[in-house]
Amino acid sequence: MLPSGEYWSRGLLGVLTAVVLLWALASGVGTALAASDTVTTELRPGWNLAGWTEDEASVETLFAAIPQLVVAYAWDADLQRYRLAYRDGESAFGDLETLSPGIGLWLFLEGEETVAWERPLVLQAGLAELRRGWNLVTWAGDDGIATGVALAELEGILLEALGGDGSAPQTLEQGRPVWLRVSSAKQWWQLNPAPHIEFRGEFTPEQMRERRAYVDDVVAFFVRRHGVVVPGLTVLFGDEKADMTCGGYAARTLFIRNLCITALPHEYSHAVQEYLAVRDSEGKWGGVRGEARLGPSWLSEGAANYAAAVYEDLNGTGSLKQWNADALDIGLANGNSLEAIETDMGVGGD
């Protein structure tokens, strides 16, 4: 639910742009952090540790990009073992078939010359799906950051962090993987701080863990599917806003009532809409000039409802097919004229 008045008074053009951008990103193709964002890793003859920072691709793409490459290994964190691909003429063979953004790779190069491997750095490379045990994860954040700062989000589950030489790294290099051993699974977002979470009222430690994990999962969904993340958000769990049915979004804050945590995907969608409408060329929060008016609720709420339905379908808690059928029935029964829908900003908000 989008609040009206002082909290949400963006121009119609901004809202339309945001919704169009959101669903244009829904193809799942990665979005570079900026139009020119790339990362370059120096590869020497012999063994090298480097990360895949591009969109998901077949392993043949890797061999085509690095002609000197003979063998590639990737760590399967689910199975806690390596997968292998090797060059045979123009083809690649082995059980490593697909490269996902952010995976770490051991690469063996033949020859005697150093290779500068330049490739795109997409947003999805900054989302690491950590599994209990060892993980080989590419660092996609700031180059040269102190390891302790970079890994602060893993406090409480991080057991070991090792570089390719088996020693604890003092800093992390963008595009280079790091070995992480963790005590439990986590979706680790590297590129900017995760939403700040506040609890108002009585929550057990287990309830707080559940809600933190749910926030991580929703953020990860929008990164994976839409290639977008909203910086600088606060998520407030509690019942102090009595005027809410389940949740709301205003002033970069998501309000979620205690018994309504499943409202989070819908409300995060509204944060995405506002952010895409006002962000500047550097991806920071900006502003929209012009007449302050409420965007069409049928569009902003409809897009948020659909995003939440897709999320629930993917995690098995709902059916997108049934949601589409129900939405069609509601649409066919709508007595509003097309002119009213196009001109009345309030139509469809209930």
Contacts in CASP RR format, 6 or more apart in sequence:
PFRMAT RR
TARGET T0000
AUTHOR 0000-0000-0000
METHOD contacts of the structure
MODEL  1
MLPSGEYWSRGLLGVLTAVVLLWALASGVGTALAASDTVTTELRPGWNLA
GWTEDEASVETLFAAIPQLVVAYAWDADLQRYRLAYRDGESAFGDLETLS
PGIGLWLFLEGEETVAWERPLVLQAGLAELRRGWNLVTWAGDDGIATGVA
LAELEGILLEALGGDGSAPQTLEQGRPVWLRVSSAKQWWQLNPAPHIEFR
GEFTPEQMRERRAYVDDVVAFFVRRHGVVVPGLTVLFGDEKADMTCGGYA
ARTLFIRNLCITALPHEYSHAVQEYLAVRDSEGKWGGVRGEARLGPSWLS
EGAANYAAAVYEDLNGTGSLKQWNADALDIGLANGNSLEAIETDMGVGGD
1 244 0 8 1.000
1 245 0 8 1.000
1 246 0 8 1.000
1 247 0 8 1.000
1 248 0 8 1.000
1 249 0 8 1.000
1 266 0 8 1.000
1 267 0 8 1.000
1 270 0 8 1.000
1 301 0 8 1.000
2 8 0 8 1.000
2 248 0 8 1.000
2 249 0 8 1.000
2 270 0 8 1.000
2 297 0 8 1.000
2 300 0 8 1.000
2 301 0 8 1.000
2 304 0 8 1.000
3 248 0 8 1.000
3 249 0 8 1.000
3 250 0 8 1.000
4 294 0 8 1.000
5 294 0 8 1.000
7 250 0 8 1.000
7 251 0 8 1.000
8 249 0 8 1.000
8 250 0 8 1.000
8 270 0 8 1.000
8 274 0 8 1.000
8 294 0 8 1.000
8 295 0 8 1.000
9 292 0 8 1.000
9 293 0 8 1.000
9 294 0 8 1.000
10 274 0 8 1.000
10 277 0 8 1.000
10 278 0 8 1.000
10 288 0 8 1.000
10 292 0 8 1.000
10 293 0 8 1.000
10 295 0 8 1.000
11 277 0 8 1.000
11 288 0 8 1.000
11 290 0 8 1.000
11 291 0 8 1.000
11 292 0 8 1.000
11 293 0 8 1.000
11 295 0 8 1.000
12 293 0 8 1.000
12 295 0 8 1.000
12 296 0 8 1.000
12 345 0 8 1.000
14 277 0 8 1.000
14 278 0 8 1.000
14 288 0 8 1.000
15 273 0 8 1.000
15 277 0 8 1.000
15 295 0 8 1.000
15 296 0 8 1.000
15 299 0 8 1.000
15 300 0 8 1.000
16 299 0 8 1.000
17 276 0 8 1.000
17 277 0 8 1.000
18 272 0 8 1.000
18 273 0 8 1.000
18 274 0 8 1.000
18 275 0 8 1.000
18 276 0 8 1.000
18 277 0 8 1.000
19 273 0 8 1.000
19 299 0 8 1.000
19 300 0 8 1.000
19 303 0 8 1.000
21 276 0 8 1.000
22 226 0 8 1.000
22 228 0 8 1.000
22 269 0 8 1.000
22 272 0 8 1.000
22 273 0 8 1.000
22 276 0 8 1.000
22 303 0 8 1.000
22 307 0 8 1.000
23 303 0 8 1.000
25 31 0 8 1.000
25 225 0 8 1.000
25 226 0 8 1.000
25 227 0 8 1.000
25 228 0 8 1.000
26 225 0 8 1.000
26 226 0 8 1.000
28 224 0 8 1.000
28 225 0 8 1.000
28 226 0 8 1.000
28 227 0 8 1.000
29 55 0 8 1.000
30 55 0 8 1.000
30 101 0 8 1.000
30 122 0 8 1.000
30 123 0 8 1.000
30 124 0 8 1.000
30 227 0 8 1.000
31 122 0 8 1.000
31 123 0 8 1.000
31 227 0 8 1.000
31 228 0 8 1.000
32 120 0 8 1.000
32 121 0 8 1.000
32 122 0 8 1.000
32 123 0 8 1.000
33 121 0 8 1.000
33 122 0 8 1.000
33 123 0 8 1.000
33 191 0 8 1.000
34 281 0 8 1.000
34 282 0 8 1.000
34 283 0 8 1.000
37 120 0 8 1.000
37 121 0 8 1.000
38 118 0 8 1.000
38 119 0 8 1.000
38 120 0 8 1.000
38 121 0 8 1.000
39 53 0 8 1.000
39 118 0 8 1.000
39 119 0 8 1.000
39 120 0 8 1.000
39 121 0 8 1.000
39 140 0 8 1.000
39 174 0 8 1.000
39 175 0 8 1.000
40 116 0 8 1.000
40 117 0 8 1.000
40 118 0 8 1.000
41 48 0 8 1.000
41 50 0 8 1.000
41 51 0 8 1.000
41 116 0 8 1.000
41 117 0 8 1.000
41 175 0 8 1.000
41 176 0 8 1.000
42 114 0 8 1.000
42 115 0 8 1.000
42 116 0 8 1.000
42 117 0 8 1.000
43 50 0 8 1.000
43 66 0 8 1.000
43 68 0 8 1.000
43 107 0 8 1.000
43 109 0 8 1.000
43 114 0 8 1.000
43 115 0 8 1.000
43 116 0 8 1.000
43 117 0 8 1.000
44 109 0 8 1.000
44 114 0 8 1.000
44 115 0 8 1.000
45 68 0 8 1.000
45 109 0 8 1.000
45 110 0 8 1.000
45 111 0 8 1.000
45 112 0 8 1.000
45 113 0 8 1.000
45 114 0 8 1.000
46 108 0 8 1.000
46 109 0 8 1.000
46 110 0 8 1.000
47 106 0 8 1.000
47 107 0 8 1.000
47 108 0 8 1.000
48 106 0 8 1.000
48 107 0 8 1.000
48 108 0 8 1.000
48 109 0 8 1.000
49 104 0 8 1.000
49 105 0 8 1.000
49 106 0 8 1.000
49 107 0 8 1.000
49 163 0 8 1.000
49 164 0 8 1.000
49 176 0 8 1.000
49 177 0 8 1.000
50 104 0 8 1.000
50 105 0 8 1.000
50 107 0 8 1.000
50 117 0 8 1.000
50 175 0 8 1.000
50 176 0 8 1.000
50 177 0 8 1.000
51 102 0 8 1.000
51 103 0 8 1.000
51 104 0 8 1.000
51 105 0 8 1.000
51 138 0 8 1.000
51 175 0 8 1.000
51 176 0 8 1.000
51 177 0 8 1.000
52 62 0 8 1.000
52 99 0 8 1.000
52 100 0 8 1.000
52 101 0 8 1.000
52 102 0 8 1.000
52 103 0 8 1.000
52 104 0 8 1.000
52 105 0 8 1.000
52 119 0 8 1.000
52 125 0 8 1.000
52 138 0 8 1.000
53 101 0 8 1.000
53 102 0 8 1.000
53 119 0 8 1.000
53 120 0 8 1.000
53 121 0 8 1.000
53 122 0 8 1.000
53 125 0 8 1.000
53 138 0 8 1.000
53 140 0 8 1.000
53 175 0 8 1.000
54 61 0 8 1.000
54 99 0 8 1.000
54 101 0 8 1.000
54 119 0 8 1.000
54 120 0 8 1.000
54 122 0 8 1.000
54 125 0 8 1.000
55 101 0 8 1.000
55 120 0 8 1.000
55 122 0 8 1.000
55 124 0 8 1.000
56 98 0 8 1.000
56 99 0 8 1.000
56 100 0 8 1.000
56 101 0 8 1.000
57 98 0 8 1.000
57 99 0 8 1.000
58 97 0 8 1.000
58 98 0 8 1.000
58 99 0 8 1.000
59 72 0 8 1.000
59 85 0 8 1.000
59 92 0 8 1.000
59 96 0 8 1.000
59 97 0 8 1.000
59 98 0 8 1.000
59 99 0 8 1.000
60 91 0 8 1.000
60 92 0 8 1.000
61 99 0 8 1.000
62 69 0 8 1.000
62 72 0 8 1.000
62 85 0 8 1.000
62 92 0 8 1.000
62 99 0 8 1.000
62 105 0 8 1.000
63 69 0 8 1.000
63 72 0 8 1.000
63 85 0 8 1.000
63 87 0 8 1.000
63 92 0 8 1.000
65 117 0 8 1.000
65 119 0 8 1.000
66 107 0 8 1.000
66 109 0 8 1.000
66 115 0 8 1.000
66 117 0 8 1.000
68 109 0 8 1.000
68 110 0 8 1.000
68 111 0 8 1.000
68 113 0 8 1.000
68 115 0 8 1.000
69 87 0 8 1.000
69 107 0 8 1.000
69 108 0 8 1.000
69 109 0 8 1.000
70 86 0 8 1.000
70 87 0 8 1.000
70 108 0 8 1.000
70 109 0 8 1.000
70 110 0 8 1.000
71 84 0 8 1.000
71 85 0 8 1.000
71 86 0 8 1.000
71 87 0 8 1.000
71 107 0 8 1.000
71 108 0 8 1.000
72 84 0 8 1.000
72 85 0 8 1.000
72 86 0 8 1.000
72 96 0 8 1.000
72 105 0 8 1.000
72 106 0 8 1.000
72 107 0 8 1.000
72 108 0 8 1.000
73 82 0 8 1.000
73 83 0 8 1.000
73 84 0 8 1.000
73 85 0 8 1.000
73 96 0 8 1.000
73 105 0 8 1.000
73 106 0 8 1.000
74 82 0 8 1.000
74 83 0 8 1.000
74 96 0 8 1.000
74 99 0 8 1.000
74 103 0 8 1.000
74 104 0 8 1.000
74 105 0 8 1.000
74 106 0 8 1.000
74 136 0 8 1.000
75 81 0 8 1.000
75 82 0 8 1.000
75 83 0 8 1.000
75 103 0 8 1.000
75 104 0 8 1.000
75 134 0 8 1.000
75 135 0 8 1.000
75 136 0 8 1.000
76 82 0 8 1.000
76 83 0 8 1.000
77 129 0 8 1.000
77 130 0 8 1.000
77 131 0 8 1.000
77 133 0 8 1.000
77 134 0 8 1.000
77 135 0 8 1.000
77 136 0 8 1.000
78 131 0 8 1.000
80 133 0 8 1.000
80 134 0 8 1.000
82 106 0 8 1.000
83 94 0 8 1.000
83 95 0 8 1.000
83 96 0 8 1.000
84 94 0 8 1.000
84 95 0 8 1.000
84 96 0 8 1.000
85 92 0 8 1.000
85 93 0 8 1.000
85 94 0 8 1.000
85 95 0 8 1.000
85 96 0 8 1.000
85 97 0 8 1.000
86 92 0 8 1.000
86 93 0 8 1.000
86 94 0 8 1.000
99 105 0 8 1.000
101 122 0 8 1.000
101 124 0 8 1.000
101 125 0 8 1.000
101 126 0 8 1.000
101 127 0 8 1.000
102 124 0 8 1.000
102 125 0 8 1.000
102 126 0 8 1.000
102 127 0 8 1.000
102 128 0 8 1.000
102 137 0 8 1.000
102 138 0 8 1.000
102 140 0 8 1.000
103 136 0 8 1.000
103 137 0 8 1.000
103 138 0 8 1.000
103 177 0 8 1.000
104 136 0 8 1.000
104 137 0 8 1.000
104 138 0 8 1.000
104 177 0 8 1.000
105 177 0 8 1.000
109 115 0 8 1.000
121 140 0 8 1.000
121 174 0 8 1.000
121 175 0 8 1.000
122 227 0 8 1.000
123 191 0 8 1.000
123 223 0 8 1.000
123 227 0 8 1.000
123 228 0 8 1.000
123 229 0 8 1.000
124 223 0 8 1.000
124 224 0 8 1.000
124 227 0 8 1.000
125 138 0 8 1.000
125 140 0 8 1.000
126 138 0 8 1.000
126 140 0 8 1.000
126 141 0 8 1.000
126 189 0 8 1.000
126 190 0 8 1.000
126 191 0 8 1.000
126 223 0 8 1.000
127 187 0 8 1.000
127 188 0 8 1.000
127 189 0 8 1.000
127 190 0 8 1.000
127 220 0 8 1.000
127 223 0 8 1.000
127 224 0 8 1.000
128 135 0 8 1.000
128 137 0 8 1.000
128 138 0 8 1.000
128 187 0 8 1.000
128 188 0 8 1.000
128 190 0 8 1.000
129 185 0 8 1.000
129 187 0 8 1.000
129 188 0 8 1.000
129 220 0 8 1.000
130 137 0 8 1.000
130 154 0 8 1.000
130 157 0 8 1.000
130 180 0 8 1.000
130 182 0 8 1.000
130 185 0 8 1.000
130 186 0 8 1.000
130 187 0 8 1.000
130 188 0 8 1.000
131 182 0 8 1.000
131 185 0 8 1.000
132 182 0 8 1.000
132 183 0 8 1.000
132 184 0 8 1.000
132 185 0 8 1.000
133 159 0 8 1.000
133 181 0 8 1.000
133 182 0 8 1.000
133 183 0 8 1.000
134 179 0 8 1.000
134 180 0 8 1.000
134 181 0 8 1.000
135 179 0 8 1.000
135 180 0 8 1.000
135 181 0 8 1.000
135 182 0 8 1.000
136 177 0 8 1.000
136 178 0 8 1.000
136 179 0 8 1.000
136 180 0 8 1.000
137 177 0 8 1.000
137 178 0 8 1.000
137 180 0 8 1.000
137 188 0 8 1.000
138 175 0 8 1.000
138 176 0 8 1.000
138 177 0 8 1.000
139 145 0 8 1.000
139 150 0 8 1.000
139 172 0 8 1.000
139 173 0 8 1.000
139 174 0 8 1.000
139 175 0 8 1.000
139 176 0 8 1.000
139 177 0 8 1.000
139 178 0 8 1.000
139 190 0 8 1.000
140 174 0 8 1.000
140 175 0 8 1.000
140 190 0 8 1.000
140 191 0 8 1.000
141 150 0 8 1.000
141 172 0 8 1.000
141 174 0 8 1.000
141 190 0 8 1.000
141 191 0 8 1.000
142 150 0 8 1.000
142 174 0 8 1.000
143 172 0 8 1.000
143 173 0 8 1.000
143 174 0 8 1.000
144 171 0 8 1.000
144 172 0 8 1.000
144 173 0 8 1.000
144 174 0 8 1.000
145 171 0 8 1.000
145 172 0 8 1.000
146 170 0 8 1.000
146 171 0 8 1.000
147 161 0 8 1.000
147 168 0 8 1.000
147 169 0 8 1.000
147 170 0 8 1.000
147 171 0 8 1.000
147 172 0 8 1.000
147 178 0 8 1.000
150 172 0 8 1.000
150 190 0 8 1.000
151 158 0 8 1.000
151 161 0 8 1.000
151 180 0 8 1.000
153 188 0 8 1.000
153 189 0 8 1.000
153 194 0 8 1.000
154 180 0 8 1.000
154 182 0 8 1.000
154 186 0 8 1.000
154 188 0 8 1.000
156 183 0 8 1.000
157 182 0 8 1.000
157 183 0 8 1.000
157 184 0 8 1.000
157 186 0 8 1.000
158 180 0 8 1.000
158 181 0 8 1.000
158 182 0 8 1.000
158 183 0 8 1.000
159 181 0 8 1.000
159 182 0 8 1.000
159 183 0 8 1.000
160 168 0 8 1.000
160 179 0 8 1.000
160 180 0 8 1.000
160 181 0 8 1.000
161 168 0 8 1.000
161 169 0 8 1.000
161 178 0 8 1.000
161 179 0 8 1.000
161 180 0 8 1.000
161 181 0 8 1.000
162 168 0 8 1.000
162 169 0 8 1.000
162 178 0 8 1.000
162 179 0 8 1.000
163 169 0 8 1.000
163 178 0 8 1.000
163 179 0 8 1.000
164 177 0 8 1.000
164 178 0 8 1.000
164 179 0 8 1.000
166 179 0 8 1.000
169 178 0 8 1.000
172 178 0 8 1.000
186 216 0 8 1.000
187 216 0 8 1.000
187 217 0 8 1.000
187 219 0 8 1.000
187 220 0 8 1.000
189 216 0 8 1.000
189 219 0 8 1.000
189 220 0 8 1.000
189 223 0 8 1.000
189 229 0 8 1.000
191 229 0 8 1.000
192 229 0 8 1.000
192 231 0 8 1.000
192 232 0 8 1.000
193 231 0 8 1.000
193 232 0 8 1.000
194 215 0 8 1.000
194 216 0 8 1.000
194 219 0 8 1.000
195 215 0 8 1.000
195 219 0 8 1.000
195 230 0 8 1.000
195 232 0 8 1.000
195 233 0 8 1.000
195 234 0 8 1.000
195 235 0 8 1.000
195 254 0 8 1.000
196 232 0 8 1.000
196 233 0 8 1.000
196 234 0 8 1.000
196 235 0 8 1.000
197 211 0 8 1.000
197 212 0 8 1.000
197 215 0 8 1.000
197 234 0 8 1.000
197 235 0 8 1.000
197 237 0 8 1.000
198 234 0 8 1.000
198 235 0 8 1.000
198 236 0 8 1.000
198 237 0 8 1.000
199 208 0 8 1.000
199 211 0 8 1.000
199 237 0 8 1.000
199 238 0 8 1.000
200 236 0 8 1.000
200 237 0 8 1.000
200 238 0 8 1.000
200 239 0 8 1.000
200 240 0 8 1.000
201 238 0 8 1.000
201 239 0 8 1.000
201 240 0 8 1.000
201 258 0 8 1.000
203 211 0 8 1.000
203 237 0 8 1.000
203 258 0 8 1.000
210 261 0 8 1.000
211 237 0 8 1.000
211 261 0 8 1.000
214 261 0 8 1.000
214 264 0 8 1.000
215 235 0 8 1.000
215 264 0 8 1.000
217 315 0 8 1.000
218 264 0 8 1.000
218 265 0 8 1.000
218 268 0 8 1.000
218 311 0 8 1.000
219 229 0 8 1.000
219 268 0 8 1.000
221 265 0 8 1.000
221 311 0 8 1.000
221 314 0 8 1.000
222 228 0 8 1.000
222 229 0 8 1.000
222 230 0 8 1.000
222 268 0 8 1.000
222 272 0 8 1.000
222 307 0 8 1.000
223 229 0 8 1.000
225 310 0 8 1.000
225 314 0 8 1.000
226 272 0 8 1.000
228 272 0 8 1.000
228 275 0 8 1.000
228 276 0 8 1.000
230 268 0 8 1.000
230 271 0 8 1.000
230 272 0 8 1.000
230 275 0 8 1.000
231 275 0 8 1.000
231 283 0 8 1.000
231 284 0 8 1.000
231 285 0 8 1.000
232 252 0 8 1.000
232 285 0 8 1.000
233 252 0 8 1.000
233 253 0 8 1.000
233 254 0 8 1.000
233 268 0 8 1.000
233 271 0 8 1.000
234 252 0 8 1.000
234 253 0 8 1.000
234 254 0 8 1.000
235 253 0 8 1.000
235 254 0 8 1.000
235 256 0 8 1.000
235 264 0 8 1.000
236 253 0 8 1.000
236 254 0 8 1.000
236 255 0 8 1.000
236 256 0 8 1.000
237 256 0 8 1.000
237 257 0 8 1.000
237 258 0 8 1.000
237 261 0 8 1.000
238 255 0 8 1.000
238 256 0 8 1.000
238 257 0 8 1.000
238 258 0 8 1.000
239 257 0 8 1.000
239 258 0 8 1.000
241 247 0 8 1.000
241 248 0 8 1.000
241 255 0 8 1.000
241 257 0 8 1.000
244 255 0 8 1.000
244 257 0 8 1.000
245 257 0 8 1.000
245 260 0 8 1.000
246 256 0 8 1.000
246 257 0 8 1.000
246 260 0 8 1.000
246 263 0 8 1.000
247 254 0 8 1.000
247 255 0 8 1.000
247 256 0 8 1.000
247 257 0 8 1.000
247 260 0 8 1.000
247 263 0 8 1.000
247 266 0 8 1.000
247 267 0 8 1.000
248 254 0 8 1.000
248 255 0 8 1.000
248 256 0 8 1.000
248 263 0 8 1.000
248 267 0 8 1.000
248 270 0 8 1.000
249 255 0 8 1.000
249 267 0 8 1.000
249 268 0 8 1.000
249 270 0 8 1.000
249 271 0 8 1.000
249 274 0 8 1.000
252 271 0 8 1.000
252 285 0 8 1.000
254 264 0 8 1.000
254 267 0 8 1.000
254 268 0 8 1.000
254 271 0 8 1.000
255 267 0 8 1.000
256 263 0 8 1.000
256 264 0 8 1.000
256 267 0 8 1.000
257 263 0 8 1.000
262 312 0 8 1.000
262 317 0 8 1.000
265 307 0 8 1.000
265 308 0 8 1.000
265 311 0 8 1.000
265 312 0 8 1.000
266 304 0 8 1.000
266 305 0 8 1.000
266 307 0 8 1.000
266 308 0 8 1.000
267 304 0 8 1.000
269 303 0 8 1.000
269 304 0 8 1.000
269 307 0 8 1.000
269 308 0 8 1.000
270 300 0 8 1.000
270 304 0 8 1.000
272 307 0 8 1.000
273 300 0 8 1.000
273 303 0 8 1.000
273 304 0 8 1.000
275 285 0 8 1.000
277 288 0 8 1.000
278 285 0 8 1.000
278 286 0 8 1.000
278 287 0 8 1.000
278 288 0 8 1.000
279 285 0 8 1.000
279 286 0 8 1.000
280 286 0 8 1.000
293 345 0 8 1.000
294 345 0 8 1.000
294 346 0 8 1.000
295 345 0 8 1.000
296 341 0 8 1.000
296 345 0 8 1.000
296 346 0 8 1.000
296 347 0 8 1.000
297 345 0 8 1.000
297 346 0 8 1.000
297 347 0 8 1.000
297 348 0 8 1.000
297 349 0 8 1.000
298 341 0 8 1.000
298 346 0 8 1.000
298 347 0 8 1.000
298 348 0 8 1.000
298 349 0 8 1.000
301 348 0 8 1.000
301 349 0 8 1.000
305 327 0 8 1.000
306 323 0 8 1.000
309 318 0 8 1.000
309 320 0 8 1.000
309 323 0 8 1.000
309 324 0 8 1.000
310 320 0 8 1.000
312 318 0 8 1.000
312 320 0 8 1.000
313 319 0 8 1.000
313 320 0 8 1.000
313 321 0 8 1.000
313 323 0 8 1.000
334 348 0 8 1.000
336 344 0 8 1.000
336 347 0 8 1.000
336 348 0 8 1.000
340 347 0 8 1.000
341 347 0 8 1.000
341 348 0 8 1.000
END
